[in-house]
Amino acid sequence: MSSHPGPPAGARREPASGGGQEGPSVVIEPDADRLARAVASALVARLAAAQAVHGTASVVLTGGGVGTAVLERVAALAAEPEREVVDWTAVDVWWGDERFVPAADAERNELGARRALLDAVGVPAERVHAVPASDAGFAEPEQAADWYAGQLAAAAGGSGLPRFDVLLLGMGPEGHVASIFPDSPAAADDRPVVAVRDCPKPPPTRVSLGFSAINSAEEVWLLVAGEGKAEAVATALGPDGAGLPAAGVHGTRATRWLLDAAAASRLG
């Protein structure tokens, strides 16, 4: 049990504001299961709203336990006709990062997302924009990163970045997001997609969106569960968080920290 009880479960923090720019909002759910349920419902609503405006929607997925649980909950919601309807044939799916391992490796975020959601709801193959695997004809992660940047540019009409309605991120206990770890060269790389080598968490070789791509999303949602991440959450949301990658991500319209009570336990 943490000696820092923090805010009660179900609490919401109003966004901080300063210099004319709205800060992140924080929502706290009682536990990881209810966090996954709440995020799944919110994601369905957000994608449906995007389709109502644009005709299509775009989501950037993350891996990890909570990220996968959210996708499983979204798949369950898709089977309930009374829920808001997302036209999954008109959803573009991207990834915030991927492990540079063979396509069949269980470490692949793509594999987990397909099992949890994409195969169940029938997202068309041409709308699933997977990062290349290490056995897909790219000898080095830098080649895979350049190719993925080209796919982003093509989807945007030839240059720049496509519209990301929601970009989901997990966070590690040391404050990493996507595959950008503290003190990593990727943290200072302004390219939209970067190769990352020697990650402190295995597998060590990855391909990741950079800050320039992450921060182009309309909404960035950080999904964090577990007391082991509570200190990083408090640091990232506090005045001393500048050194953590998690503190450097934000959406152009909204930045949402979606936490369970354990992850929020050190917030004041």
C-alpha positions as CSV (number, residue, x, y, z in Angstrom):
1,M,0.0,0.0,0.0
2,S,1.4,3.4,-1.0
3,S,2.1,5.9,1.7
4,H,0.9,8.6,-0.8
5,P,-2.9,8.1,-1.1
6,G,-3.3,10.8,-3.8
7,P,-6.7,11.8,-5.2
8,P,-9.6,9.5,-4.8
9,A,-10.5,7.0,-7.6
10,G,-12.9,8.6,-10.1
11,A,-11.3,12.0,-9.6
12,R,-10.8,14.4,-12.4
13,R,-8.3,17.2,-12.6
14,E,-9.1,20.4,-14.5
15,P,-6.5,21.2,-17.1
16,A,-3.9,23.6,-15.9
17,S,-3.5,26.7,-18.0
18,G,-0.7,29.1,-18.5
19,G,0.7,31.3,-21.3
20,G,-2.6,30.8,-23.1
21,Q,-2.1,27.1,-23.7
22,E,-4.3,24.5,-22.0
23,G,-2.5,21.8,-20.0
24,P,-3.2,18.2,-19.7
25,S,-6.4,16.8,-18.1
26,V,-6.2,13.8,-15.6
27,V,-8.9,11.2,-15.1
28,I,-8.5,8.5,-12.4
29,E,-10.3,5.2,-12.4
30,P,-10.4,2.8,-9.5
31,D,-8.4,0.0,-11.1
32,A,-6.8,-1.2,-14.3
33,D,-10.0,-3.0,-15.5
34,R,-12.2,-0.1,-15.1
35,L,-9.6,2.1,-16.7
36,A,-9.6,-0.1,-19.7
37,R,-13.4,-0.1,-19.9
38,A,-13.6,3.7,-19.6
39,V,-10.9,4.3,-22.2
40,A,-12.5,1.9,-24.6
41,S,-15.9,3.7,-24.4
42,A,-14.2,7.0,-24.8
43,L,-12.2,5.8,-27.8
44,V,-15.3,4.5,-29.6
45,A,-17.1,7.8,-29.0
46,R,-14.1,9.8,-30.3
47,L,-13.7,7.7,-33.4
48,A,-17.4,7.9,-34.1
49,A,-17.3,11.7,-33.7
50,A,-14.3,11.9,-36.1
51,Q,-16.2,9.9,-38.7
52,A,-19.2,12.2,-38.3
53,V,-17.0,15.2,-39.2
54,H,-14.5,13.7,-41.7
55,G,-16.1,10.5,-42.9
56,T,-13.0,8.6,-41.7
57,A,-11.1,8.3,-38.4
58,S,-7.5,7.7,-37.6
59,V,-6.0,6.1,-34.4
60,V,-2.4,5.5,-33.4
61,L,-2.2,2.4,-31.2
62,T,0.1,1.4,-28.3
63,G,1.0,-1.9,-26.8
64,G,1.3,-3.0,-23.2
65,G,-1.1,-4.5,-20.8
66,V,-3.5,-1.6,-20.6
67,G,-3.3,-0.8,-24.3
68,T,-4.2,-4.4,-25.2
69,A,-7.0,-4.5,-22.6
70,V,-8.5,-1.4,-24.1
71,L,-8.5,-3.0,-27.6
72,E,-10.2,-6.1,-26.2
73,R,-12.9,-3.9,-24.6
74,V,-13.4,-2.0,-27.9
75,A,-13.9,-5.3,-29.7
76,A,-16.5,-6.2,-27.1
77,L,-18.3,-2.9,-27.5
78,A,-18.4,-3.4,-31.3
79,A,-20.6,-6.5,-30.7
80,E,-23.1,-4.4,-28.8
81,P,-25.5,-2.8,-31.3
82,E,-26.8,-0.2,-28.8
83,R,-23.4,1.4,-28.5
84,E,-22.1,4.2,-30.7
85,V,-21.2,2.7,-34.1
86,V,-17.8,3.0,-35.6
87,D,-17.4,2.1,-39.2
88,W,-14.3,0.1,-39.0
89,T,-13.9,0.0,-42.7
90,A,-13.2,3.7,-42.5
91,V,-10.6,3.7,-39.7
92,D,-6.9,4.1,-40.4
93,V,-4.7,2.4,-37.9
94,W,-1.1,3.4,-37.2
95,W,1.4,2.5,-34.4
96,G,3.3,4.7,-32.1
97,D,6.2,2.2,-31.9
98,E,7.0,-1.3,-32.8
99,R,9.6,-3.9,-31.9
100,F,12.0,-4.6,-34.8
101,V,11.5,-8.4,-34.6
102,P,10.1,-11.0,-37.0
103,A,6.5,-10.7,-38.0
104,A,5.4,-13.8,-36.0
105,D,7.2,-12.7,-32.8
106,A,4.8,-12.3,-29.9
107,E,6.6,-9.1,-29.0
108,R,5.1,-7.3,-32.0
109,N,2.5,-4.7,-31.0
110,E,0.9,-5.3,-34.4
111,L,0.3,-9.0,-33.5
112,G,-1.4,-8.1,-30.2
113,A,-3.6,-5.5,-31.8
114,R,-4.8,-7.9,-34.6
115,R,-5.7,-10.5,-32.0
116,A,-7.4,-8.1,-29.6
117,L,-9.3,-5.9,-32.1
118,L,-8.4,-5.5,-35.7
119,D,-9.3,-9.0,-37.0
120,A,-12.5,-9.1,-35.0
121,V,-13.9,-5.8,-36.4
122,G,-12.6,-6.2,-39.9
123,V,-10.4,-3.2,-40.5
124,P,-9.4,-3.5,-44.2
125,A,-5.8,-4.5,-44.8
126,E,-5.1,-1.3,-46.7
127,R,-6.0,0.8,-43.6
128,V,-3.8,-1.1,-41.3
129,H,-0.4,0.6,-41.5
130,A,2.0,-1.7,-39.7
131,V,5.6,-0.9,-39.0
132,P,7.8,-3.4,-41.0
133,A,9.0,-6.4,-39.2
134,S,12.7,-7.4,-39.2
135,D,12.0,-10.2,-41.7
136,A,10.0,-8.0,-44.1
137,G,12.9,-7.1,-46.4
138,F,14.5,-4.3,-44.3
139,A,17.9,-5.2,-43.0
140,E,18.2,-2.3,-40.6
141,P,15.6,-0.5,-38.4
142,E,16.7,2.8,-40.0
143,Q,15.4,1.5,-43.3
144,A,12.1,0.5,-41.7
145,A,11.8,3.9,-40.1
146,D,12.4,5.7,-43.4
147,W,9.8,3.5,-45.1
148,Y,7.2,4.2,-42.4
149,A,7.8,7.9,-42.6
150,G,7.2,7.6,-46.4
151,Q,3.9,5.9,-45.6
152,L,2.8,8.7,-43.3
153,A,3.7,11.3,-46.0
154,A,1.8,9.4,-48.7
155,A,-1.3,9.2,-46.5
156,A,-1.0,13.0,-46.0
157,G,-1.0,13.6,-49.7
158,G,2.7,13.4,-50.4
159,S,4.3,15.3,-47.6
160,G,3.9,16.0,-43.9
161,L,1.7,13.9,-41.6
162,P,-1.8,12.6,-41.9
163,R,-4.5,13.5,-39.4
164,F,-4.3,11.5,-36.2
165,D,-7.6,11.8,-34.3
166,V,-6.4,9.9,-31.2
167,L,-2.9,8.8,-30.4
168,L,-2.6,6.3,-27.5
169,L,0.5,6.0,-25.4
170,G,1.6,3.8,-22.5
171,M,4.3,4.9,-20.2
172,G,7.2,3.0,-18.6
173,P,8.2,3.3,-14.9
174,E,11.1,5.5,-16.0
175,G,8.9,7.8,-18.0
176,H,9.4,6.5,-21.5
177,V,6.6,6.8,-24.1
178,A,6.5,4.9,-27.5
179,S,10.1,3.8,-27.7
180,I,11.6,7.1,-26.6
181,F,13.5,6.5,-23.3
182,P,15.1,9.1,-21.1
183,D,18.5,10.2,-22.5
184,S,17.8,8.4,-25.7
185,P,19.0,10.1,-28.9
186,A,15.4,9.7,-30.2
187,A,14.3,12.3,-27.7
188,A,16.3,15.0,-29.6
189,D,15.5,13.7,-33.1
190,D,13.1,15.8,-35.0
191,R,12.2,13.2,-37.7
192,P,8.7,11.8,-37.6
193,V,9.9,8.2,-37.4
194,V,13.2,7.1,-35.9
195,A,15.1,3.9,-35.3
196,V,15.9,3.2,-31.7
197,R,18.8,0.9,-30.7
198,D,20.0,-0.2,-27.3
199,C,16.7,0.3,-25.5
200,P,17.1,-0.4,-21.8
201,K,13.9,-2.6,-22.0
202,P,14.0,-5.6,-24.3
203,P,13.7,-6.1,-27.2
204,P,16.5,-3.5,-27.7
205,T,15.9,-2.6,-31.3
206,R,12.7,-0.7,-32.3
207,V,11.1,1.8,-34.6
208,S,9.2,4.7,-33.0
209,L,7.3,7.8,-33.9
210,G,9.3,10.8,-32.9
211,F,8.0,13.8,-30.9
212,S,7.2,15.7,-34.1
213,A,4.7,13.0,-35.2
214,I,3.3,12.3,-31.7
215,N,2.7,15.9,-31.0
216,S,0.8,16.4,-34.3
217,A,-2.1,14.3,-33.1
218,E,-5.3,16.1,-32.2
219,E,-5.6,14.2,-29.0
220,V,-2.9,12.3,-27.1
221,W,-4.1,9.9,-24.4
222,L,-1.6,8.4,-21.9
223,L,-2.8,5.2,-20.4
224,V,-1.0,4.3,-17.2
225,A,-1.8,1.7,-14.6
226,G,0.1,0.3,-11.6
227,E,1.9,1.7,-8.5
228,G,5.2,1.0,-10.1
229,K,4.6,4.0,-12.4
230,A,3.2,6.4,-9.8
231,E,6.4,8.2,-9.2
232,A,6.9,8.8,-13.0
233,V,3.3,10.0,-13.3
234,A,3.8,12.5,-10.5
235,T,7.1,13.7,-11.9
236,A,5.8,14.1,-15.5
237,L,2.8,16.1,-14.3
238,G,4.8,18.2,-11.9
239,P,7.2,21.1,-12.2
240,D,10.3,18.8,-12.5
241,G,9.1,16.6,-15.4
242,A,11.0,18.2,-18.2
243,G,13.5,15.4,-18.4
244,L,10.9,12.7,-18.9
245,P,9.8,11.8,-22.4
246,A,6.2,11.5,-21.1
247,A,6.2,15.1,-20.1
248,G,7.1,16.2,-23.6
249,V,4.0,14.8,-25.4
250,H,0.8,16.7,-26.1
251,G,-2.1,16.8,-28.5
252,T,-2.9,19.9,-30.6
253,R,-6.4,19.9,-29.1
254,A,-6.2,17.8,-25.9
255,T,-3.8,15.8,-23.7
256,R,-5.4,13.3,-21.4
257,W,-3.7,11.3,-18.6
258,L,-5.9,8.3,-18.0
259,L,-4.8,6.6,-14.8
260,D,-5.8,3.9,-12.4
261,A,-5.8,4.8,-8.7
262,A,-2.4,3.1,-8.1
263,A,-0.7,5.0,-10.9
264,A,-2.2,8.2,-9.5
265,S,-1.3,7.5,-5.9
266,R,1.6,10.0,-5.7
267,L,-0.3,12.9,-7.2
268,G,-1.1,15.7,-4.8
